[in-house]
Amino acid sequence: MGKKIFKTVGPINNDDIDADITSHDTYEKGFPHMAFKRMRDKDPCAWIDENDGGKGFWAVTRYNDIREVNGLPKIFSSAQGIRLEEQSKEEFEARKTFQETDPPIHTRQRMMFHRGFTRKLVSTYEPLIREICNDILNDAVDLSEVDATKEIAKKLPMRMLGRVVGTPDEDAEWLVSRGDSMIANSDPEFTDFVIDKVDTDEYRFLPFRSPAGKEIYDYGEKQKKLRENNDMGDVMSMLLQPDKQGDTLSDLEFKNFFALMVAAGNDTTRYSMASSMHALANNPYIFDYLKSAPDDAPIWLSATEEFIRWASPTMHFRRTATEDYKLHNKKIKEGDKVAIWFTSGNYDERKFSNPFSFDLERENNQHIAFGQGGPHTCLGMWLARLEVRVAMQELLKRVSKIEQIGPEKYLRSNFIRGIKNLPVRLTSA
């Protein structure tokens, strides 16, 4: 295959060069690529004022700088929150997951959770994922004109979540709706308690400051009780077992991790798949080449990494400086918030050749969509890769053409990047 790349990172809007990167409204138009390119070029460690009462933060936007900050957990701590939201100590302690901890606490908890998400274990799920894809995609192709996000990208992670975690299939849709209410708490399509539009102080001790967190807590507690004296052979049962040192998760640790699995375990994979289908619908060469590639062709490995770099669904994580630190001659002071913008890093020209082009054969694609480079690399990255690859393979087997038949709509969020509506026409193969 000759080297061939495509320019449609869509949309790139030159008018967004001065976009307010803190505003949830900004991202309804798509990621403001030009604003972040300007920061990477002119001010890669920029001080950003917040208009919602926040104390402001440093925006780190270049790939190498993101890796540097992410790799220094003693200096740039996760143990004061990973979102820009200001929290009291009591709120933080009530809501924290292992994502909001630093080593060695993080290491202990991560090793316990890791048991359910190893590459070896995840690889055994491939036949199940193909089976689930068969049902979802056959229904979608029969409908012909569908919202690809809702009818395809949302359904696979939703069903896999239940199978992997061990919850009943009939509960999957309800669980995902509660997860959407939490992690998409800035979009009125997913919650009545929009974080920047209504007073959510009543829910400040619940995950994502959302009343849905209480429902997830209660559900998780019921599932835990079912497994206290009955190993069901699922990930949830595995997580409840003592580790090699005999340690077990506390009730709060379990509930917060369960809430995290329900929210983050579904959304980021959904939006990676939606972005992948958007790329296939708007790039005939990519569609044709991958359609002709066998499932075991090496091109699928590089294509999957490019799909995920392209999507970059988690836009940033926040860290808090535990001591003064200099970056690009800027003095980051102890106590300052620092946001590392993974999506910006994945489009940094200093790291990626032609980053605004989709390259099926991109070499050495060391993207940071999974937060690589520090102790907080995504636990679910092997499952996400597998779901994206298998879903695109099975989709291309069933269709001869994918056409986008209306404008895509983006999530209203400065935290999660996603195409929430993608109208397409699927022509059966």
Phi, psi and omega in degrees: 000129177286155180294125181212131183229163188225139182256094171201072181276003180003131347267147169257118186241111181298342179286349184269014185297333179251023184299148174279106186285351178273340187279130175298327182298327181306320190277354172293342178264005186102169181293132183281074187303320184290328177296318180285327175297319177299317179294317179302320184281320190254327187208074188289348171232083190259139174278128183241122174282147178252140183266359186254019181096354177290159186274003180093167183203163172271131177257114179258119195238347179270147184306305185297324179291323177297315178298322179296309181295317182295334181270007181237066185294338178288331180266320181246095191274145171267353189276021170228017178117149178246358173249165185289342181308137173280135180227145170285166179300320181294318178298315181299313182296326181288330190252352191291142170251183179294343174296330182262038175229162176245160172301146006272350180299315180300317182299317180299311181293321182298320180296326178291316181288328185300333182305328183269000187223026179293156179300320181296314180294315182299324181299335179287348182277352187303313178301321179295317180297319179296322179297314179296318179301321180305311182297312184295313187286325176299318178295318182294317181294324177297324179288329179075294179260116186219161165275106188295331177293312184284321187271343181235297189296327180282326191283324182294306178299327180298314182286322179294325179305312180295317182295317183287311184287324178110018178269154182298144180304322184291346179268351190300313184296319178296316180300316181293323178296324177289322176297320177298319180299328181279299189283335176257042186286005176254359183247119183296347176290337187249347182207151172271355184244064184293126193302325184254012182237337179229164179281115180250019184300329181299335186250020188294342179264006181253156181307134178058020178056042187232139176297338177296336178300323179295319179296319179293318176305310183297318180295314179300322179296320179295318179295323178297316181297326178297336186253359185299325178235022184209100178287113183270002177073021179246177183298322181297318177298320179299318182292336181275351179280148176297150175278188184297334179271359180086006181280147174233162178286141172288165179303316182291320178300316180296312183297319180291324177289323177299316178299321179295317179299318182294320183279293186289332182290347180250312190297311187294322177291320177304312185284335172294319179291320178297317178297321179297317179292326175298318178296317179296321182290336186248007179223090184302325181294316179299315178303308185295318184292314181290329179297327182274355184272129176298159182302328183265011180290138180304334182300333181292331178292312180290324180295319180297317177297323179289322174304317184285320174301315182301318183283314182037064189290327176272110189284319181206160162233149178262145169235166176233128182290130178264353176202166178294146182207141179256133176217121184053043178063016174259138179265105173279121185268152175308131181094348179289145171279141179228122179255122177261119190264093183301319182297319176298315180300326181285353175240023181278119181297340180288339180251320187246125175291131181048060186295337180271014176242142177273117184243108181301331184249029181304125183272147176051051186280078182271059179293167182238032180296337179259016178072028183297154176108000180209185183288350188257022176308137187303126177297327186269017188294325181289323177291319179298314179301315182296316181295317180297312182298309184294319180298317180291323178298312183291324176298313184292335176291334189261347185234150174260349182197143171235123179240132173278125189246011177191165181292143175284155176239140185254152177298139174275091184196137173265010184243312179248128180262125181196146171274109184272341175222128180221090180285125181223160170247125180256119177263121185296142180287000000 
